[in-house]
Amino acid sequence: MKKILVIRYGTIGDTIFASAFYRELRNALPNAQIDILVDKIAKEVMVNCPYINNIFDINGKYNKILHYIKLFKQYDTVYFLKNDSFFTIVAFLAGVKDRIGFKLHRNKFLTLKYPYKENLHEIDCYLDLLRVSGIKVNNDKTELWIDEGSNNNVKELLNSSKKKILIQAYSRFLQKNWIDKYWVELIRYLSDKCDVQVYYSGGTKDTAFYKNLTDKLKNIKNIPIDTSGQLSVSETMALVKNMDMVIGIDSGVIHIAAALDIPSILIHGATSLKRWKPRSENCTVVSKYFHCYPCCLQSRKKKYCKNKVSKCMLKLTPDHIISILSNRSFFNCPPKISVIIPVYNVEKFLSKCLDSVINQTMKELEIICINDGSTDYSAKMLEEYAKRDSRIKVVNQKNQGLSVVRNNGMKIATGKYISFIDSDDWISPDYYKRMYRAAEEENADIAVSGIMSVHRHYRLTTLRYNYKEVSSDYRRKLELCDVPDHCYVWNKLYKRDSLLKAGVTFKPGVIYEDVLFTPKILYYMDKLVTVPDVKYYYYRHSNTLVKLQNKKARRDFISVREDSRKFLKEHNIDISNIGTEIKKYRVLGITLFKTRKKGLHTEHRLLNFIKW
């Protein structure tokens, strides 16, 4: 029977990487005796490995050299997964026939050397060592084995029915540490916004740090549970197995999560090489690189970063992590805003619109894209975007018109607020963050932004707010929204509960459906707040101003305009002093309208050219 000894000691991550090596070796040689020589940490990780016959401890070196020589004499082959002069010399003195390892400066007297390739992942390096020794490799996935006793020992910590997340916040390398104020912001978000139970992971030395961190989390909804210094390695593995997610700064728990296929986020700045990143599709690695890359840890020139707080870690703000949580819907955190985007044959404009939404600084969005029977590439584009961003919900329906699309969107929206965006328009990057903040600060039912009309050759601000104003007076709300001249629905944020309670919907089958919708919704919904210096970009197509030549469009416009005026009159609103004062001029068969806004605190002047 072939006898093989494998030497691999070091961190938890290193040991987990080697699990693929042991499995593939056993699959190729099912009848061989495969033993390992490891340190204490690796032994705790490997104690339940089904591919190993015996585990031997590394307990001293030169004072136990005769003991090791006697041990090595039993084996035909020794694999060295470390750069180690002592054990390679021991194998030579013991007369081991096949001594296989990496071509590194400390490895002596090997019979088979293989280059240690810096551009490969550590797992691939191990498996290449098998390949060059004639062993077939079929799978590179890592794995772990947890005993029932460890599972039972952590059950008391898992009483909460809430989603669970394990955080490893501190490292033995100071330059890897994320600053505490970032952890406070992230943990508060997870607890108060996502209703998640947070657990701390670490060694005894981390307990004081975690206590200090918890002291900064005043009035938090779910107080974190500290397990630092209380669990063995095998119990930590059992704890990770019961988590919904793990977030850490380049530690063993992330590698444990990867092996168990638990979703994870690795926050590591520039302090880890690609070769040591977790091998899992469920692990998201967040990095920032600077001129000092590779950092002192990688170059081994210094023990600590020269900066008091590492620039790479300082640059990784909680928004980066919250963005990942929102994009991948790890915890199904309720969206703050439901964005309803009607889509019909807009393949030329759709990407600009969707990019402006998914790249918002506010990430807690539900993006509802309703394809209204498009016959171009729009539907395919929606599918591709939905694959890239889990916040996007695509609904396909037969062509029924814009009103039906918006009504259907309101029915399925789940966010605290609702927003409408036309699929050929776009918004500024912080649009929703500022609109949401204004609505929340004022407890408003509607927030309204300025409008930038984008024409083919120029841009024109058609609605601007120079300061924030709050009003519940109906007439003043009409003035602030520039009704009846600008009855747009898409430059506003609506509180969903108030919108549904109002019972106002879009009239199906008509064009200019928002001309009637806006006056009604301003009446039935209470408080409105204007948001200064925020813009909705409204793209004016070349045919926008002449579509009134279409008979149906002209009829619909006259009809909804009349219905709107009738509604205002029924509620005792005199619109003679609201809206636009128009002077008409006739030049070369073209009618020029010079308009002056009335009722707003800011006066606007513009020329509209409409073919009469």
Backbone torsions as a table, in degrees:
resi	resn	phi	psi	omega
1	MET	NA	132.6	-179.5
2	LYS	-71.7	133.6	-179.6
3	LYS	-116.3	126.7	-175.5
4	ILE	-126.6	137.7	174.6
5	LEU	-119.9	133.3	178.6
6	VAL	-117.9	131.1	179.8
7	ILE	-111.0	117.9	178.7
8	ARG	-154.6	112.3	176.6
9	TYR	-130.4	163.7	-178.6
10	GLY	140.5	-142.7	-174.5
11	THR	-80.0	171.0	176.3
12	ILE	-60.5	-43.3	-179.4
13	GLY	-60.8	-44.6	178.2
14	ASP	-58.3	-42.7	-177.9
15	THR	-67.2	-39.5	178.6
16	ILE	-65.7	-39.4	177.0
17	PHE	-57.4	-37.9	-177.2
18	ALA	-72.8	-13.1	-178.4
19	SER	-60.7	-35.3	177.8
20	ALA	-65.6	-37.1	177.8
21	PHE	-60.8	-48.3	-178.0
22	TYR	-63.9	-41.6	-179.2
23	ARG	-63.7	-48.3	-178.5
24	GLU	-66.4	-34.0	176.7
25	LEU	-65.9	-43.6	178.8
26	ARG	-66.2	-42.1	179.9
27	ASN	-62.1	-34.7	179.5
28	ALA	-77.8	-31.4	-177.5
29	LEU	-128.6	73.8	-173.6
30	PRO	-64.4	-24.3	-176.7
31	ASN	-100.2	0.0	-177.7
32	ALA	-77.6	156.9	171.6
33	GLN	-92.6	116.1	-178.0
34	ILE	-115.9	114.0	179.2
35	ASP	-116.1	160.2	178.3
36	ILE	-130.5	148.6	176.1
37	LEU	-116.3	112.5	-170.2
38	VAL	-139.3	168.1	175.1
39	ASP	-89.0	-175.7	-173.5
40	LYS	-61.4	-45.8	-177.3
41	ILE	-63.4	-47.8	-178.9
42	ALA	-62.8	-34.6	-179.9
43	LYS	-63.8	-41.5	179.4
44	GLU	-63.8	-34.7	178.8
45	VAL	-71.8	-39.7	-170.6
46	MET	-94.8	-1.3	-170.3
47	VAL	-58.1	-29.2	-178.9
48	ASN	-106.5	15.1	-178.7
49	CYS	-67.6	123.8	-177.4
50	PRO	-77.0	-9.1	-175.1
51	TYR	-92.9	-4.1	-174.9
52	ILE	-111.6	137.6	176.8
53	ASN	-85.3	-48.6	-176.9
54	ASN	-137.8	147.3	176.7
55	ILE	-119.5	124.8	178.3
56	PHE	-112.2	141.6	-177.8
57	ASP	-86.4	142.8	167.5
58	ILE	-88.6	109.6	-176.7
59	ASN	-129.2	81.6	-174.0
60	GLY	87.0	167.5	-179.8
61	LYS	-126.9	-82.9	-170.8
62	TYR	-65.3	-29.8	177.7
63	ASN	-74.5	-9.4	179.2
64	LYS	-121.1	24.6	-172.6
65	ILE	-61.7	-38.5	179.6
66	LEU	-67.1	-36.4	176.9
67	HIS	-62.1	-43.5	-178.5
68	TYR	-69.8	-38.5	178.0
69	ILE	-61.5	-42.3	178.4
70	LYS	-62.1	-41.3	179.0
71	LEU	-64.3	-45.6	-175.1
72	PHE	-67.8	-26.8	-178.6
73	LYS	-61.8	-18.0	-177.8
74	GLN	-77.0	-13.4	-166.0
75	TYR	-111.1	145.5	174.8
76	ASP	-82.8	-33.7	-174.5
77	THR	-136.6	139.8	172.7
78	VAL	-128.0	126.5	174.1
79	TYR	-100.1	131.8	177.5
80	PHE	-109.0	109.3	177.5
81	LEU	-96.0	16.6	177.9
82	LYS	-131.2	163.6	173.3
83	ASN	-94.8	94.3	-167.6
84	ASP	-141.0	112.1	-179.2
85	SER	-72.8	-35.4	-175.4
86	PHE	-62.5	-53.7	-174.2
87	PHE	-73.4	-28.1	175.4
88	THR	-68.4	-35.7	175.9
89	ILE	-68.7	-40.3	177.5
90	VAL	-59.4	-43.9	179.4
91	ALA	-62.4	-37.6	177.7
92	PHE	-65.3	-46.0	-180.0
93	LEU	-65.7	-30.4	-179.5
94	ALA	-80.6	-8.6	177.9
95	GLY	74.7	29.2	177.6
96	VAL	-64.9	130.6	-173.9
97	LYS	-65.2	-52.3	-177.3
98	ASP	-111.5	112.0	179.9
99	ARG	-116.1	104.3	-168.8
100	ILE	-113.7	129.5	179.5
101	GLY	-166.4	-172.0	-177.5
102	PHE	-86.3	150.5	178.6
103	LYS	-79.4	81.5	-179.4
104	LEU	-126.4	158.3	-168.8
105	HIS	-64.0	-27.6	-178.4
106	ARG	-85.9	-20.0	-178.3
107	ASN	-77.3	117.9	-174.5
108	LYS	-112.1	148.1	169.1
109	PHE	57.0	36.5	177.4
110	LEU	-79.3	144.7	175.8
111	THR	-86.0	-24.0	177.5
112	LEU	-138.0	114.8	179.1
113	LYS	-110.5	139.7	178.0
114	TYR	-129.4	135.4	-177.2
115	PRO	-59.2	136.8	176.0
116	TYR	-89.8	103.9	-171.1
117	LYS	-87.2	117.6	-176.3
118	GLU	-66.8	-22.7	-177.4
119	ASN	-88.1	1.2	179.3
120	LEU	-103.2	152.8	172.7
121	HIS	-66.6	150.6	-178.7
122	GLU	-55.5	-39.7	179.8
123	ILE	-61.4	-43.7	-179.2
124	ASP	-64.9	-34.6	176.6
125	CYS	-62.8	-45.1	179.1
126	TYR	-60.7	-45.8	-176.5
127	LEU	-69.9	-30.7	174.8
128	ASP	-64.1	-32.0	177.6
129	LEU	-64.8	-35.4	175.1
130	LEU	-67.8	-43.8	-176.1
131	ARG	-60.6	-44.9	-177.6
132	VAL	-69.3	-17.6	177.6
133	SER	-95.3	9.8	174.5
134	GLY	91.4	11.8	-179.8
135	ILE	-96.9	128.9	179.1
136	LYS	-78.5	135.0	-179.1
137	VAL	-115.5	128.3	-178.0
138	ASN	-115.1	-19.6	-171.6
139	ASN	-147.7	135.6	-179.9
140	ASP	-110.3	12.3	-177.7
141	LYS	-76.1	137.9	175.8
142	THR	-83.5	162.5	178.9
143	GLU	-153.6	164.4	178.9
144	LEU	-136.7	160.9	-176.8
145	TRP	-134.5	120.7	-173.9
146	ILE	-116.1	129.0	-178.9
147	ASP	-80.3	158.4	-176.8
148	GLU	-64.3	-33.7	-179.9
149	GLY	-61.3	-42.1	178.6
150	SER	-65.9	-37.9	176.8
151	ASN	-61.0	-42.9	-179.1
152	ASN	-66.9	-35.4	-176.7
153	ASN	-67.2	-25.3	-177.3
154	VAL	-100.3	-0.7	-176.4
155	LYS	-60.5	-36.7	-178.6
156	GLU	-62.8	-26.0	-179.9
157	LEU	-80.4	-9.6	-170.2
158	LEU	-111.4	29.4	-177.2
159	ASN	-69.7	-26.5	-176.6
160	SER	-65.2	138.1	177.0
161	SER	-88.0	-2.6	-179.0
162	LYS	-75.9	166.1	170.6
163	LYS	-60.4	146.8	-173.2
164	LYS	-123.0	136.8	177.7
165	ILE	-134.1	134.6	179.0
166	LEU	-102.2	130.2	-179.7
167	ILE	-116.9	129.1	172.2
168	GLN	-112.9	104.5	-166.6
169	ALA	-98.8	-16.5	-172.1
170	TYR	-129.1	149.7	-177.3
171	SER	-128.6	157.1	174.9
172	ARG	-70.3	-16.7	174.9
173	PHE	-99.7	112.5	-173.3
174	LEU	-60.9	-32.3	-176.9
175	GLN	-69.9	-9.2	177.2
176	LYS	-89.9	-13.6	-172.6
177	ASN	-71.6	135.1	172.9
178	TRP	-83.8	141.4	-175.1
179	ILE	-70.1	148.8	-171.9
180	ASP	-60.6	-35.3	-177.7
181	LYS	-64.6	-28.0	175.4
182	TYR	-70.7	-42.6	178.0
183	TRP	-62.5	-41.0	179.3
184	VAL	-59.1	-46.3	-179.2
185	GLU	-64.1	-42.6	-178.5
186	LEU	-69.3	-44.6	-178.9
187	ILE	-65.1	-38.4	177.6
188	ARG	-64.0	-39.7	177.2
189	TYR	-62.1	-47.1	-178.3
190	LEU	-63.3	-40.6	-177.1
191	SER	-75.4	-51.4	-171.4
192	ASP	-86.0	-33.7	-178.4
193	LYS	-91.1	-37.6	-175.9
194	CYS	-105.5	-3.7	179.8
195	ASP	54.3	49.0	-177.7
196	VAL	-105.1	143.3	172.6
197	GLN	-90.3	118.6	-178.3
198	VAL	-93.7	139.0	174.3
199	TYR	-118.3	144.2	174.5
200	TYR	-98.2	141.9	176.5
201	SER	-127.6	141.8	178.2
202	GLY	164.6	-175.8	178.8
203	GLY	-91.1	-178.9	-179.2
204	THR	-58.5	-36.5	-178.7
205	LYS	-65.9	-16.9	-177.5
206	ASP	-90.0	-11.9	-173.6
207	THR	-58.6	-45.0	-179.7
208	ALA	-63.8	-37.5	179.0
209	PHE	-64.5	-42.6	-179.3
210	TYR	-67.0	-36.5	177.4
211	LYS	-61.8	-43.8	178.1
212	ASN	-63.0	-38.4	179.0
213	LEU	-65.0	-43.7	-179.7
214	THR	-65.7	-35.5	179.1
215	ASP	-61.4	-26.9	179.9
216	LYS	-82.6	-11.4	-177.9
217	LEU	-95.0	68.7	-177.7
218	LYS	-74.8	142.2	176.2
219	ASN	57.0	32.4	178.2
220	ILE	-78.5	147.6	-175.8
221	LYS	-67.4	-48.2	-179.1
222	ASN	-119.9	108.5	-178.3
223	ILE	-68.8	129.1	-179.5
224	PRO	-60.6	148.6	177.3
225	ILE	-100.6	122.6	-175.8
226	ASP	-93.7	118.3	176.9
227	THR	-109.5	6.3	-175.1
228	SER	-63.1	133.8	178.2
229	GLY	74.6	3.0	-175.7
230	GLN	-105.8	-18.6	-171.6
231	LEU	-117.7	146.9	171.5
232	SER	-76.8	174.3	179.0
233	VAL	-61.9	-44.2	-178.8
234	SER	-66.1	-35.1	177.2
235	GLU	-71.3	-34.8	175.1
236	THR	-63.2	-39.9	177.0
237	MET	-62.0	-39.9	179.0
238	ALA	-66.3	-37.3	178.2
239	LEU	-64.9	-45.3	179.3
240	VAL	-60.0	-38.9	-179.5
241	LYS	-59.1	-27.6	-177.9
242	ASN	-96.7	5.9	179.4
243	MET	-88.6	154.1	171.7
244	ASP	-85.9	-20.6	179.9
245	MET	-167.3	156.0	175.9
246	VAL	-128.5	135.5	174.2
247	ILE	-125.7	127.5	-177.3
248	GLY	-153.9	174.4	-178.9
249	ILE	-113.6	74.8	173.7
250	ASP	62.0	57.1	-177.8
251	SER	-127.0	174.1	-179.3
252	GLY	-61.7	-30.9	-177.4
253	VAL	-64.3	-29.3	177.3
254	ILE	-67.3	-40.6	177.7
255	HIS	-67.9	-34.9	174.8
256	ILE	-62.1	-46.5	179.2
257	ALA	-60.3	-40.5	-179.9
258	ALA	-63.0	-43.1	-179.4
259	ALA	-66.9	-31.3	-179.8
260	LEU	-92.1	2.0	179.6
261	ASP	61.7	37.0	175.0
262	ILE	-92.8	132.0	178.8
263	PRO	-55.6	140.2	-177.2
264	SER	-150.6	159.4	174.3
265	ILE	-129.0	125.3	178.8
266	LEU	-103.6	116.3	178.0
267	ILE	-101.0	110.0	-174.2
268	HIS	-140.5	11.2	178.9
269	GLY	52.3	-130.7	179.1
270	ALA	-111.1	18.7	-169.3
271	THR	-92.2	9.3	175.9
272	SER	-133.8	137.4	174.9
273	LEU	-78.0	157.6	179.9
274	LYS	-59.1	-28.6	-175.1
275	ARG	-64.9	-19.2	-177.5
276	TRP	-111.6	11.3	179.2
277	LYS	-73.7	150.2	179.2
278	PRO	-58.0	137.9	-179.8
279	ARG	-94.0	83.3	-178.9
280	SER	-159.6	136.6	176.2
281	GLU	-70.2	-19.8	-179.0
282	ASN	-87.4	1.5	178.7
283	CYS	-104.2	125.2	175.9
284	THR	-104.1	124.7	-179.1
285	VAL	-101.4	125.3	-178.9
286	VAL	-107.3	120.3	-175.2
287	SER	-134.7	153.0	169.4
288	LYS	-137.5	132.2	-177.0
289	TYR	-112.6	143.4	-177.8
290	PHE	-130.1	-179.7	-179.7
291	HIS	-64.1	-21.7	-179.3
292	CYS	-83.9	3.6	179.0
293	TYR	-78.4	135.4	-0.1
294	PRO	-74.6	147.8	-172.8
295	CYS	-74.4	178.1	-173.7
296	CYS	-62.4	-29.5	179.1
297	LEU	-64.2	-41.2	-178.6
298	GLN	-74.3	-40.5	-178.3
299	SER	-80.5	-15.8	177.7
300	ARG	61.7	26.2	179.5
301	LYS	-84.6	-32.1	-178.5
302	LYS	-136.6	159.0	179.3
303	LYS	-83.4	-32.9	-177.2
304	TYR	-129.7	155.5	176.9
305	CYS	-66.5	142.1	-178.9
306	LYS	-67.4	-22.5	178.3
307	ASN	-86.4	140.9	179.1
308	LYS	-58.7	-42.3	171.4
309	VAL	-120.8	122.6	-176.4
310	SER	-57.5	129.5	-178.0
311	LYS	-60.6	-36.8	-178.0
312	CYS	-64.2	-36.9	179.9
313	MET	-78.2	-33.9	179.1
314	LEU	-65.4	-33.0	-178.3
315	LYS	-72.2	-22.8	179.9
316	LEU	-84.8	91.4	-176.5
317	THR	-82.7	163.4	177.2
318	PRO	-57.2	-26.5	178.5
319	ASP	-59.0	-33.6	177.9
320	HIS	-61.7	-43.1	-177.5
321	ILE	-73.1	-43.4	179.1
322	ILE	-61.4	-36.6	177.4
323	SER	-60.6	-43.8	179.4
324	ILE	-65.1	-43.2	178.7
325	LEU	-60.0	-42.0	-179.0
326	SER	-70.4	-44.5	-177.2
327	ASN	-63.3	-38.0	-175.8
328	ARG	-98.1	-1.0	176.8
329	SER	51.7	45.1	-178.6
330	PHE	-60.1	-40.8	-173.1
331	PHE	-117.3	9.8	-179.5
332	ASN	50.9	40.9	177.6
333	CYS	-59.5	132.7	-177.6
334	PRO	-60.1	135.0	179.8
335	PRO	-68.2	143.8	175.9
336	LYS	-77.5	-34.7	-176.8
337	ILE	-135.7	133.2	170.7
338	SER	-98.6	119.9	-178.6
339	VAL	-101.5	117.8	-177.7
340	ILE	-101.8	118.4	-176.9
341	ILE	-121.4	106.0	174.2
342	PRO	-72.7	137.8	-177.3
343	VAL	-129.0	122.6	175.1
344	TYR	-150.0	107.1	175.8
345	ASN	49.2	57.2	-178.4
346	VAL	-126.7	38.0	-175.7
347	GLU	-58.2	-27.9	-178.6
348	LYS	-75.1	-23.2	-172.4
349	PHE	-115.9	-14.6	-169.1
350	LEU	-62.4	-41.5	-177.2
351	SER	-60.3	-43.6	-179.9
352	LYS	-62.3	-40.0	179.2
353	CYS	-65.3	-53.2	-176.8
354	LEU	-64.6	-39.9	178.9
355	ASP	-60.6	-39.1	-179.7
356	SER	-66.9	-27.2	-179.8
357	VAL	-83.7	-49.0	-175.7
358	ILE	-70.4	-20.2	179.2
359	ASN	-95.8	15.2	176.4
360	GLN	-62.1	147.1	176.5
361	THR	-66.5	-27.9	171.1
362	MET	-84.9	124.6	-174.1
363	LYS	-101.5	-15.9	-176.1
364	GLU	-80.6	68.7	-176.6
365	LEU	-118.6	146.8	168.5
366	GLU	-112.1	114.9	-173.5
367	ILE	-105.7	104.9	-175.9
368	ILE	-99.8	107.6	179.3
369	CYS	-104.3	115.9	-178.0
370	ILE	-107.6	110.5	179.1
371	ASN	-82.0	111.1	-174.9
372	ASP	-91.3	56.3	176.5
373	GLY	72.2	37.5	-180.0
374	SER	-61.1	144.4	178.8
375	THR	-110.2	0.0	177.5
376	ASP	-102.4	-152.6	-174.9
377	TYR	-84.9	4.3	-175.4
378	SER	-58.6	-45.5	-177.7
379	ALA	-61.1	-42.0	179.0
380	LYS	-64.7	-39.4	178.5
381	MET	-63.0	-39.6	178.2
382	LEU	-62.6	-41.9	178.1
383	GLU	-60.4	-42.9	-178.9
384	GLU	-66.0	-41.6	178.4
385	TYR	-66.6	-37.7	-179.7
386	ALA	-64.6	-32.7	177.3
387	LYS	-67.9	-32.9	-177.5
388	ARG	-82.7	-25.9	-174.6
389	ASP	-139.7	113.6	-174.9
390	SER	-71.4	-9.8	177.8
391	ARG	-74.2	-16.6	-176.5
392	ILE	-84.3	122.9	174.7
393	LYS	-109.5	123.4	-178.6
394	VAL	-104.3	126.6	177.2
395	VAL	-118.7	125.5	178.5
396	ASN	-106.1	134.0	178.6
397	GLN	-145.8	163.3	174.3
398	LYS	-68.1	154.9	-177.6
399	ASN	-62.2	115.8	-178.7
400	GLN	-130.1	-2.6	177.7
401	GLY	99.3	162.4	-173.6
402	LEU	-62.6	-38.4	-178.0
403	SER	-61.8	-46.9	-179.3
404	VAL	-64.8	-39.7	179.0
405	VAL	-59.2	-49.0	-178.6
406	ARG	-66.2	-39.3	177.5
407	ASN	-62.7	-41.7	178.2
408	ASN	-66.0	-37.2	177.9
409	GLY	-62.6	-40.4	179.2
410	MET	-64.7	-31.8	-178.9
411	LYS	-68.2	-33.8	-174.8
412	ILE	-101.3	-5.2	-179.0
413	ALA	-67.6	141.3	-179.6
414	THR	-122.2	-4.5	-177.9
415	GLY	-71.1	163.6	177.7
416	LYS	-67.1	-31.7	178.0
417	TYR	-125.2	158.3	178.0
418	ILE	-122.0	138.6	176.2
419	SER	-131.7	145.4	175.1
420	PHE	-112.1	135.8	174.3
421	ILE	-133.4	131.1	172.6
422	ASP	-76.0	143.3	-169.5
423	SER	-72.7	-3.8	174.4
424	ASP	-109.3	9.0	177.7
425	ASP	-108.9	178.2	176.3
426	TRP	-154.5	172.0	-175.9
427	ILE	-132.2	160.6	179.1
428	SER	-72.0	156.5	-172.0
429	PRO	-57.7	-34.3	-178.6
430	ASP	-104.0	20.7	-175.0
431	TYR	-55.6	-55.9	-175.2
432	TYR	-71.4	-34.1	178.7
433	LYS	-60.4	-44.5	-177.8
434	ARG	-76.8	-37.0	177.3
435	MET	-65.2	-44.4	-179.7
436	TYR	-64.0	-44.5	-178.7
437	ARG	-61.2	-43.1	180.0
438	ALA	-64.1	-43.1	179.9
439	ALA	-63.8	-41.1	-178.6
440	GLU	-70.2	-43.3	-178.1
441	GLU	-61.5	-36.5	-176.9
442	GLU	-99.9	0.7	-175.0
443	ASN	50.6	46.0	-174.9
444	ALA	-89.3	151.2	175.7
445	ASP	-84.6	-27.3	-179.3
446	ILE	-137.3	134.2	169.0
447	ALA	-115.5	138.3	-176.3
448	VAL	-127.8	139.2	-177.2
449	SER	-112.1	170.3	173.6
450	GLY	-75.0	169.5	-177.2
451	ILE	-127.6	132.1	172.0
452	MET	-111.9	112.3	177.7
453	SER	-82.2	123.3	-177.6
454	VAL	-105.2	112.7	177.0
455	HIS	-99.2	175.7	-175.5
456	ARG	-61.8	-40.1	-174.1
457	HIS	-115.4	-2.5	-179.0
458	TYR	-161.0	168.4	177.2
459	ARG	-122.5	148.8	-176.6
460	LEU	-142.5	125.5	176.6
461	THR	-77.3	112.8	-177.1
462	THR	-99.1	-12.3	176.1
463	LEU	-153.1	125.8	-177.9
464	ARG	-138.8	142.0	174.1
465	TYR	-118.8	122.9	-177.9
466	ASN	-87.8	-16.7	177.5
467	TYR	-154.4	162.6	-179.3
468	LYS	-77.7	132.7	176.3
469	GLU	-132.9	138.8	-179.7
470	VAL	-118.0	133.4	180.0
471	SER	-151.3	144.8	172.2
472	SER	-114.6	-0.3	179.0
473	ASP	-77.8	126.1	-173.8
474	TYR	-59.9	-47.1	-178.5
475	ARG	-61.1	-41.5	-178.9
476	ARG	-67.8	-34.9	177.8
477	LYS	-64.6	-38.9	176.4
478	LEU	-62.9	-41.6	179.3
479	GLU	-64.2	-44.5	-177.7
480	LEU	-64.3	-33.6	179.9
481	CYS	-91.2	-0.6	177.6
482	ASP	60.8	43.8	176.1
483	VAL	-90.7	137.7	14.5
484	PRO	-95.0	3.9	-174.7
485	ASP	-73.6	-35.4	179.9
486	HIS	-124.3	83.9	-178.1
487	CYS	-93.3	36.5	-175.3
488	TYR	-72.2	144.7	177.6
489	VAL	-98.1	-17.7	-169.1
490	TRP	-86.8	-7.8	176.0
491	ASN	-99.9	29.4	-175.9
492	LYS	-135.1	156.0	174.4
493	LEU	-118.9	126.4	-174.7
494	TYR	-113.9	132.7	173.4
495	LYS	-68.8	121.8	-170.1
496	ARG	-59.8	-45.3	-177.9
497	ASP	-60.9	-41.0	179.6
498	SER	-69.5	-36.0	-180.0
499	LEU	-66.3	-44.7	179.7
500	LEU	-68.7	-37.3	178.7
501	LYS	-64.0	-35.6	179.2
502	ALA	-64.4	-30.2	177.2
503	GLY	72.1	16.7	-179.4
504	VAL	-88.8	130.0	177.6
505	THR	-127.8	172.6	179.3
506	PHE	-85.8	136.4	-178.2
507	LYS	-72.8	116.6	-177.1
508	PRO	-65.2	149.8	170.6
509	GLY	81.3	5.0	-179.7
510	VAL	-121.2	152.0	171.5
511	ILE	-90.5	157.4	-176.2
512	TYR	63.1	39.6	-177.8
513	GLU	-63.5	-25.2	-177.2
514	ASP	-77.9	-14.6	179.3
515	VAL	-64.1	-32.1	177.0
516	LEU	-92.6	-33.8	-176.5
517	PHE	-63.5	-47.3	-172.1
518	THR	-63.6	-47.9	178.0
519	PRO	-60.2	-35.9	-179.9
520	LYS	-69.6	-44.4	-175.7
521	ILE	-69.5	-31.1	176.4
522	LEU	-68.8	-27.0	178.1
523	TYR	-76.6	-46.0	-172.9
524	TYR	-83.0	-22.9	176.8
525	MET	-98.5	142.9	-165.9
526	ASP	-81.0	-88.9	-167.4
527	LYS	-84.0	136.6	178.5
528	LEU	-123.1	142.4	176.3
529	VAL	-129.0	134.9	174.7
530	THR	-89.9	144.8	-177.1
531	VAL	-117.0	108.8	-176.7
532	PRO	-72.9	153.4	173.1
533	ASP	59.2	28.3	173.5
534	VAL	-123.8	134.6	-172.8
535	LYS	-128.5	139.9	168.6
536	TYR	-101.2	128.3	-177.2
537	TYR	-95.4	110.1	-176.0
538	TYR	-99.8	113.0	-177.3
539	TYR	-84.0	119.5	-179.4
540	ARG	-95.2	108.7	177.7
541	HIS	-69.8	160.1	-177.2
542	SER	-64.0	-23.2	-178.1
543	ASN	-99.6	6.0	-174.9
544	THR	-62.3	-44.7	-173.9
545	LEU	-81.6	-9.9	-178.5
546	VAL	-109.2	2.1	-176.5
547	LYS	-71.2	-11.4	175.6
548	LEU	-66.5	-13.5	176.6
549	GLN	-68.1	-23.3	175.2
550	ASN	-66.8	128.2	-174.2
551	LYS	-60.6	-45.2	-179.9
552	LYS	-63.8	-43.1	-179.9
553	ALA	-60.8	-41.4	-179.5
554	ARG	-66.6	-40.9	178.5
555	ARG	-63.9	-45.6	-179.2
556	ASP	-62.2	-41.3	-179.1
557	PHE	-61.9	-46.0	-179.9
558	ILE	-63.4	-40.8	-177.4
559	SER	-65.2	-52.6	-176.5
560	VAL	-69.9	-30.5	177.3
561	ARG	-65.6	-41.2	178.8
562	GLU	-68.0	-41.9	177.2
563	ASP	-61.5	-38.3	179.3
564	SER	-65.0	-46.5	179.6
565	ARG	-64.0	-37.6	178.7
566	LYS	-63.8	-41.5	179.5
567	PHE	-63.0	-43.8	179.6
568	LEU	-64.1	-39.9	-179.6
569	LYS	-67.0	-37.6	178.2
570	GLU	-61.2	-27.7	-178.6
571	HIS	-105.1	26.4	171.1
572	ASN	59.4	38.6	177.1
573	ILE	-107.3	115.3	176.4
574	ASP	-85.0	112.7	-175.7
575	ILE	-93.7	8.2	-177.8
576	SER	-64.0	-28.3	-179.9
577	ASN	-105.7	11.0	177.9
578	ILE	-112.4	141.1	172.4
579	GLY	101.8	-128.5	-166.4
580	THR	-123.2	133.7	171.2
581	GLU	-92.8	123.2	-171.5
582	ILE	-114.9	133.1	170.4
583	LYS	-118.3	129.5	-173.4
584	LYS	-105.9	135.3	177.5
585	TYR	-127.8	146.9	179.5
586	ARG	-115.4	116.7	-178.8
587	VAL	-133.5	118.1	176.2
588	LEU	50.6	43.6	176.5
589	GLY	78.6	2.3	178.9
590	ILE	-114.1	135.3	178.6
591	THR	-91.7	127.1	175.8
592	LEU	-103.9	133.0	176.1
593	PHE	-111.0	116.4	172.8
594	LYS	-96.3	121.3	-172.4
595	THR	-117.7	145.8	176.4
596	ARG	-130.2	122.6	-179.2
597	LYS	-71.4	141.3	176.9
598	LYS	-126.7	145.6	175.7
599	GLY	98.4	-21.9	179.0
600	LEU	-88.4	155.1	178.6
601	HIS	-73.7	-17.1	176.2
602	THR	-115.3	128.9	-179.8
603	GLU	-88.7	135.1	178.8
604	HIS	-119.3	141.2	175.0
605	ARG	-127.5	135.8	178.1
606	LEU	-156.4	164.1	174.8
607	LEU	-113.4	129.3	174.2
608	ASN	-108.9	135.3	178.9
609	PHE	-109.5	114.9	-179.6
610	ILE	-128.5	129.0	177.7
611	LYS	-70.9	122.9	-174.7
612	TRP	-82.5	NA	NA
